[in-house]
Structure formats: C-alpha cells, structure tokens
C-alpha cells in the first residue's frame, strides 16, 4: 500500500512539474506583461522649447554613437555601496495596464527620446534629458498584438535634427527633433513586409542618406531615403528577425549585416546586393542579438540553446571559424574586448543565466559565473555595466582570469513584477533606466567633475 501511494505521489509530482514547465514555456512565448505600479498622468508640455544641443557623450541610437555598445563617458563613480543619486523619474510612458513598451531611450544633448503606448496609439515622448521635463509628445494610431505588450520594441535613432522611430506594427516614422513635427511615415508591410510573431523590433539604422530596418516576407530588408521616406530599395524574402542592422568594415567596403529569421546576410547598403550569407536557424526564428565584429571576425549568438558562431571575413566572403553552444544569448548583446567575448548566456524569462568570458579566435571558455543573474550590458569607462532582470546593477572590470565585480547597486529600479528587459544607457554623465511606464535618471559622474 505504501509503495502504491509513493508511486502515485511521485507520478503527481512529475505531472505537476510538467504542467509548470509547459506553463513557463508558454508564458515565455505568449505571455502578456501587465503594467503594475503607479501610472502618472501625462503632464503639460513645455510652453517654450529650448534650442536643441549636442552633448560631449551623446547616446543617439541603439548600441551608441559608434554602434559598438560603448559609451564615451569617462570618470564614472565606481563605488555604488550607497546607491547612486537619482536626478529625476517619470512614470507615465505607458498609459493603461495593457501598454507594455520595451524601447530604450536615446539622448542627444538636452533631448531624450523614448517611445510609449496608450490604447491603440504609439506615443513618442521628448524629454529634457537634464530634468525630465516633457518637451513634446506625438502619437499615431497603430493596431498591435499584445504578446509581451503592444508598445514599440525598437530603439529610436537620432540623426542630428531628425529622429527615427520604428513601431511594433511596422511604422517607420521621421520626426523633427526640435518640436516633434512629423516629417514622414511609412509602414514596411506596405512594401510586402510581414509583422513577426513578437512584433517588428529591428532598431532603425541610419547610414549615409538611408535608414534601414527589417521588414520580413517579401521585403526582408528595407532601405528608405532618410530625408523623404521614399523607398530606395528592398531586398530578399523570408522572415524578419528581431535584431538591429549593423555595419561591418570589409577591406575597402562597408557591409550592412542583417540577422534575419533564419540566418545572417551582409548586403551592400547602396543597392541591397548581397556580399555573403550564412544560415543560422533557431527556435521560433528568434535571432535577436546584434551581430558584432572586430577586424576580420563577425560573431553571432541566439538563445533556445542554439549557441554561437564566429565568422572569418576575407575578401568580401564569410567562412565559419567555429560554432559552439558555449554562449547562447536570447536577446542580450555581447562584447568583443581585446580578443575576448564577454556576455550573458541564457533565456530572458528568468533571472538565472551565466555571464561568460570566451576567447574570440577559438571559442574557448575562460570563465563563467552565475553571480550576475541574466540581463543586459553596456561598456563605459573601461568597465561593463550590467543590469539583471530584477533591476540590480553590477560594474564589472573585464578580466580574462575570473569575474571581477567592482561594485553593485541593488534594486536600482525599485520593486518590479516582470523582467527588466530594456538595456540601460549612459549619456553625458547620466545613467538612464527604463522599465515599462517608468524612466529613471541617475548621476553616474560626480557633478563637480568635468
């Protein structure tokens, strides 16, 4: 009898465990993050708009001013034991419980641009980066699925006096940075694109006289005139990925790398012709990390235990250097520093992962730690600044022998109920943290420093 009960209890545990695993997996794919915590009313816009400025260390786009994830801020505070000084906070970027938005802010001088969501509209906020004052707000109607929120995922791109935003439903818009005047708006689906499962997420890239995004289906890659919005070219067929376009230097040519749903392709930004292409298949066609490169090597990684690959670029061709499962990053961009890769490995639906150091030339793992949870990372002042899914900050000194944690700031976002997926940014001495409806600004450089 006891043995029978033991078998029954064991079977129940197995079944319940299976149900729990299925639920976690389903929620990671189809879940909706409701807005929790206070949501403030949108304040009045500034009566008088100050002229736009440039700062000494702006962060105008995804991966920063040089597209490498490195802030040019120096002299940062390296003791966070007492926290960091909060300069300002707003809590109105998402209006309503079904309005989750993950886009990161961008900063040029006194202008900070950050998307939001309300009802059936995408919202584009422009704040004073110094004090959080609302300078202008523009909106447009955009029907969107609610899986992981209907708000924009892509990070805007500031190009001097213009700013480009890309919504979940495929709306690419160009606004005047000074006052928010809409200069033009297009939708990639009108060119034959198709919204991927979790929405268009490809942060726009401005290069030369064009702006590039992923479109999918019959317009996998789309290039528009950055001034008029006219279609310059579209290329390839197939599913869009969720990664931002990136540039790579190839001898005397510049290539446009697109990490689409089933692989990596490098195109000529002038006309969309193909330089090279490599297949890279992962579950649900989720290729979401930005391709990174140095010298003659390109590195890509994807989650769902897919792994990573290094490509050797020679005379405009790509050859596989090595492939490994040593690092499998869901949507957290790694870094290449002095011949080594640093970054998170694991899935974003939990705060359990590994931060690793790997040799770039052969994929050998130098060290791995679970002390940093799972999160996002940027480079500033010779350090790696990490934020895990619970909003805890870590400052890491790159080291090939073992993890070197310089300082920590626990609970920088306060109490949160869902993973903190939006990457921190550092611009002009300030640290900006976005969590759904909230945006916090901390001083990262002492005010008496230059």
C-alpha positions in Angstrom: 0.0 0.0 0.0 2.7 2.4 1.0 4.6 1.6 -2.2 1.4 2.3 -4.3 0.9 5.7 -2.6 4.6 6.5 -3.2 4.2 5.7 -6.9 1.0 7.9 -7.0 2.7 10.8 -5.3 5.7 10.5 -7.5 3.5 10.5 -10.6 1.6 13.5 -9.4 4.8 15.4 -8.8 6.1 14.5 -12.3 2.8 15.6 -13.9 2.6 18.9 -11.9 6.3 19.6 -12.8 5.5 19.0 -16.4 2.5 21.3 -16.3 4.6 24.0 -14.6 7.4 23.7 -17.2 4.8 23.9 -20.0 3.2 27.0 -18.4 6.6 28.7 -18.0 7.4 27.9 -21.7 4.0 29.1 -22.9 4.2 32.3 -20.9 7.7 33.0 -22.2 6.4 32.8 -25.7 2.8 34.2 -25.5 2.7 36.0 -22.1 1.4 39.5 -21.6 3.1 41.8 -19.1 0.5 43.9 -17.5 1.6 47.3 -16.3 1.9 47.4 -12.5 2.7 50.1 -10.0 1.6 53.8 -10.2 1.0 55.3 -13.7 1.0 59.1 -13.6 -0.9 61.4 -15.8 0.9 62.9 -18.8 2.0 66.4 -17.8 1.6 69.6 -19.8 4.2 70.1 -22.5 6.8 72.8 -22.1 5.4 76.2 -23.1 8.7 77.2 -24.7 11.1 74.8 -26.5 14.7 75.4 -26.0 17.1 75.0 -29.0 18.5 71.5 -29.4 22.0 70.9 -28.3 24.8 68.3 -28.6 26.5 66.8 -25.5 30.1 65.6 -25.1 29.0 62.0 -24.8 25.6 61.5 -26.5 23.9 58.2 -27.0 21.8 58.8 -30.1 20.9 55.2 -31.2 21.0 51.5 -30.4 24.5 50.4 -29.3 25.5 54.1 -29.0 27.2 56.7 -31.2 29.7 54.3 -32.7 27.4 51.3 -32.9 29.6 49.2 -30.6 27.7 49.5 -27.3 30.4 51.7 -25.8 29.6 54.9 -24.1 32.2 57.7 -24.4 31.5 58.9 -20.8 34.6 58.8 -18.5 35.3 59.4 -14.8 32.3 57.4 -13.6 31.6 56.8 -9.9 32.9 53.3 -9.0 31.5 52.9 -5.5 27.8 52.2 -5.5 27.6 50.9 -2.0 25.4 53.8 -1.1 23.5 53.7 -4.3 23.6 56.5 -6.9 22.0 59.9 -6.7 18.6 59.9 -8.5 18.2 63.1 -10.5 14.6 62.6 -11.7 12.0 60.0 -12.6 8.8 59.9 -14.7 6.1 57.2 -14.6 3.7 58.0 -17.4 5.3 56.4 -20.6 2.7 53.6 -20.8 -0.9 54.5 -20.2 -3.2 51.7 -19.1 -2.4 48.1 -17.9 -2.1 46.7 -21.5 0.6 49.1 -22.8 3.9 47.4 -22.1 6.7 49.0 -24.1 10.4 48.0 -24.1 12.2 50.6 -26.3 15.3 52.1 -24.8 15.7 55.9 -24.7 18.2 57.8 -26.8 19.9 61.1 -26.0 21.4 64.0 -27.9 22.3 67.0 -25.7 19.2 68.3 -24.0 16.8 66.0 -25.9 15.8 62.5 -24.8 13.5 60.5 -27.0 11.6 57.4 -25.7 8.6 55.6 -27.1 5.5 54.7 -25.2 2.0 53.4 -25.7 -1.7 54.3 -24.8 -4.8 52.4 -26.0 -4.4 52.0 -29.8 -1.7 54.6 -30.2 2.1 54.6 -30.2 3.5 57.6 -28.4 6.8 59.4 -28.9 8.0 61.4 -25.9 10.7 64.0 -26.0 12.0 64.9 -22.5 14.6 67.3 -21.3 17.5 64.9 -20.5 18.7 67.1 -17.6 15.5 67.3 -15.6 12.8 65.0 -17.2 10.5 67.9 -18.3 8.2 66.9 -21.1 9.2 69.0 -24.2 6.8 67.4 -26.7 4.6 64.4 -27.3 3.4 63.0 -30.6 1.2 60.0 -31.3 -0.1 57.8 -34.2 -2.7 55.0 -34.3 -1.2 51.5 -34.6 -3.0 48.3 -34.0 -0.8 45.8 -32.3 -0.8 42.3 -30.8 -0.4 42.2 -27.0 2.1 39.4 -26.7 4.6 40.8 -24.3 3.0 44.2 -24.8 1.7 46.2 -27.8 4.2 49.0 -27.4 7.3 49.6 -29.5 10.4 47.4 -29.0 12.9 49.2 -31.3 15.1 51.9 -30.1 14.9 55.3 -31.9 17.8 56.8 -33.9 18.7 60.5 -33.6 20.4 61.8 -36.7 21.2 65.5 -35.9 17.9 67.3 -36.4 15.8 64.3 -37.1 14.7 61.2 -35.1 13.5 57.9 -36.5 11.2 55.5 -34.6 10.0 52.0 -35.6 6.8 50.6 -34.1 5.8 47.1 -33.3 3.4 47.1 -36.2 6.0 48.2 -38.8 5.5 52.0 -38.7 8.8 53.8 -39.5 8.4 57.5 -38.8 10.7 60.5 -39.0 10.2 63.4 -36.6 11.8 66.8 -36.3 13.9 66.6 -33.1 13.3 70.2 -32.1 9.5 70.2 -31.9 8.2 66.7 -32.9 6.8 67.7 -36.3 6.1 64.5 -38.3 8.3 64.7 -41.5 7.2 61.4 -43.0 5.8 57.9 -42.0 5.9 54.6 -43.8 4.9 51.0 -43.0 7.2 48.2 -44.1 4.2 45.9 -44.5 3.1 48.2 -47.4 6.3 47.1 -49.2 5.5 43.4 -48.8 6.7 43.0 -45.2 5.1 40.9 -42.5 5.0 41.5 -38.8 6.8 38.7 -37.0 5.3 36.9 -34.0 6.5 39.3 -31.4 6.3 42.4 -33.5 8.8 44.4 -35.5 11.8 45.0 -33.3 14.6 46.0 -35.6 16.0 49.3 -34.3 16.5 51.6 -37.3 20.0 52.2 -38.6 20.8 55.5 -40.4 23.9 55.3 -42.7 24.7 57.8 -45.4 21.4 59.0 -46.9 19.3 56.0 -46.0 17.6 54.4 -43.0 17.4 50.6 -42.8 15.1 48.2 -41.0 14.0 44.6 -41.3 10.6 44.1 -42.9 10.2 40.4 -43.5 8.3 38.2 -46.0 8.8 39.9 -49.5 10.8 42.8 -48.0 13.2 41.2 -45.6 15.4 44.3 -45.7 14.1 47.7 -46.5 16.0 51.0 -47.2 14.3 54.4 -47.3 15.6 57.8 -48.0 16.2 59.4 -44.6 15.0 62.8 -45.8 11.9 62.0 -47.9 10.9 58.4 -46.8 10.9 57.3 -50.4 11.8 53.6 -50.9 15.4 53.3 -52.0 15.4 49.5 -52.3 14.2 46.3 -50.7 16.0 43.0 -50.7 15.4 39.3 -50.1 12.4 37.2 -49.0 12.0 35.5 -45.7 11.1 36.0 -42.0 12.3 39.1 -40.3 14.5 38.7 -37.2 14.4 40.9 -34.1 18.0 42.2 -34.3 19.1 45.7 -35.3 21.1 46.1 -38.5 24.8 46.6 -38.0 27.7 47.7 -40.1 30.9 45.8 -40.8 34.2 47.0 -42.4 35.4 44.7 -45.1 38.6 45.9 -46.7 37.6 49.0 -48.7 33.8 48.2 -48.4 31.2 48.7 -45.7 28.7 45.9 -45.3 25.2 46.0 -43.9 24.6 43.0 -41.6 21.1 41.8 -41.1 20.4 39.0 -38.6 17.1 37.8 -40.0 14.8 34.9 -39.0 17.0 32.1 -40.4 20.5 33.5 -40.8 22.9 36.4 -41.3 23.3 38.2 -44.5 25.6 41.1 -45.5 24.4 43.5 -48.1 25.7 46.5 -50.0 24.0 49.5 -48.3 24.0 51.3 -51.6 21.7 49.0 -53.5 20.9 45.9 -51.4 23.0 43.5 -53.4 24.4 40.5 -51.5 28.0 40.2 -50.4 27.6 37.0 -48.4 25.1 35.0 -46.4 25.2 32.2 -43.8 22.3 30.1 -42.4 21.5 30.3 -38.7 18.4 28.5 -37.6 16.9 28.8 -34.1 13.6 28.1 -32.4 10.7 30.3 -33.5 13.1 32.2 -35.9 14.3 34.3 -32.9 17.6 35.9 -33.9 17.5 38.9 -31.7 21.1 39.9 -30.7 23.1 42.4 -32.7 25.9 40.9 -34.9 29.2 42.2 -33.5 32.6 42.4 -35.3 36.2 43.3 -34.9 39.0 43.3 -37.5 38.1 40.3 -39.7 35.7 38.3 -37.4 31.9 38.6 -37.0 30.2 37.0 -34.0 26.5 36.0 -33.7 24.6 34.2 -30.9 21.0 33.1 -30.3 19.0 31.7 -27.4 17.0 28.5 -27.1 20.3 26.6 -26.6 21.2 27.4 -30.2 24.6 28.7 -29.4 27.0 31.0 -31.2 29.2 31.2 -34.3 32.3 33.2 -35.3 32.8 34.0 -39.0 36.1 34.9 -40.7 35.6 37.7 -43.3 38.2 37.6 -46.1 38.0 39.5 -49.4 34.2 40.0 -49.0 33.4 36.4 -48.1 32.4 34.8 -44.9 33.8 31.5 -43.7 32.8 29.7 -40.5 35.7 30.0 -38.0 34.0 28.0 -35.2 30.5 27.0 -33.9 29.7 26.3 -30.3 27.0 26.2 -27.6 29.3 27.8 -25.1 27.2 31.0 -25.3 23.6 31.1 -26.2 22.1 34.6 -25.7 18.4 35.1 -26.1 18.5 38.9 -26.6 21.4 40.3 -24.7 24.2 41.7 -26.9 27.8 40.5 -26.0 31.0 42.5 -26.4 34.3 41.9 -28.0 37.2 43.4 -25.9 40.9 42.7 -26.7 40.2 39.4 -28.4 37.7 38.1 -25.9 33.9 37.9 -25.8 32.0 39.0 -22.7 28.3 38.5 -22.3 25.2 36.8 -20.9 24.1 33.3 -21.9 20.6 32.0 -21.2 16.9 32.9 -21.6 15.3 36.2 -20.7 12.2 34.8 -19.0 14.1 34.2 -15.7 16.9 35.8 -13.7 19.1 32.7 -14.0 21.9 32.7 -16.5 25.6 32.8 -16.9 28.0 35.7 -17.6 31.0 34.4 -19.6 34.4 35.3 -21.0 35.3 33.4 -24.2 38.3 33.6 -26.5 37.2 35.1 -29.8 39.6 33.1 -32.0 38.6 29.6 -31.0 35.5 29.8 -28.7 37.3 28.5 -25.6 35.5 29.4 -22.3 37.8 31.3 -19.9 35.3 31.6 -17.1 31.6 31.6 -16.3 29.6 33.0 -13.4 26.0 32.8 -12.2 26.5 35.8 -9.8 25.0 38.3 -12.2 21.6 36.8 -13.0 20.5 37.3 -16.5 20.4 40.7 -18.1 21.8 43.4 -20.4 25.2 45.0 -20.6 26.9 48.1 -22.0 30.5 49.3 -21.9 31.5 52.5 -20.1 34.8 53.9 -18.9 36.7 50.7 -19.3 34.1 48.7 -17.4 31.0 46.6 -18.2 27.8 47.8 -16.7 25.3 45.0 -16.2 21.6 45.1 -15.1 19.9 41.9 -14.3 16.2 41.1 -14.8 15.4 42.3 -11.3 16.9 45.7 -11.8 20.1 45.2 -9.9 23.3 46.9 -11.3 26.8 45.5 -11.4 30.0 47.2 -12.5 32.5 44.6 -13.9 36.1 45.1 -14.8 37.0 43.0 -17.9 39.4 40.2 -16.8 40.2 37.0 -18.6 41.1 35.1 -15.5 37.8 35.4 -13.5 34.8 37.7 -13.0 35.8 40.9 -11.2 32.9 42.7 -9.7 33.9 46.3 -8.8 30.7 47.5 -7.2 26.9 46.8 -7.1 23.7 48.7 -6.7 20.8 46.5 -5.6 17.3 47.4 -6.6 18.1 50.4 -8.8 14.6 50.1 -10.4 12.8 49.6 -7.1 10.0 46.9 -6.8 9.2 45.4 -10.2 7.0 42.4 -11.1 8.3 41.5 -14.6 11.8 41.0 -16.1 13.6 44.3 -16.7 14.4 43.8 -20.4 15.3 47.3 -21.5 19.0 47.9 -21.6 20.4 50.8 -19.5 22.1 53.7 -21.4 24.8 56.1 -20.3 25.0 59.6 -21.8 26.7 62.8 -20.8 27.5 61.6 -17.3 24.0 60.2 -16.6 22.6 56.7 -16.3 19.1 56.1 -17.7 17.0 53.1 -16.7 13.7 52.3 -18.4 11.1 49.9 -17.0 7.8 50.0 -18.9 6.0 53.2 -17.8 9.0 54.4 -15.8 12.2 56.2 -16.7 14.8 56.9 -14.0 17.9 59.1 -14.4 20.9 58.7 -12.0 24.1 60.7 -11.8 27.0 58.4 -12.9 29.6 61.1 -12.8 30.2 63.5 -9.8 28.7 66.9 -10.5 31.9 68.7 -9.9 33.8 66.6 -12.4 34.3 68.0 -15.9 
